[in-house]
Amino acid sequence: MIDGCWTAKSTIDSAPCVIDLPAATTIVAECGRQISNRKG
């Protein structure tokens, strides 16, 4: 269901120097929003 979110998180965790912080923050925020929508 949220495999895409966890994949993105894993990518961020394993490559913190490659992904810039704003992009990472956007991904996390979007994942949180999607999870909230599914729960709602």
Order of alpha helices (4+ residues) and beta strands (2+ residues): alpha-alpha
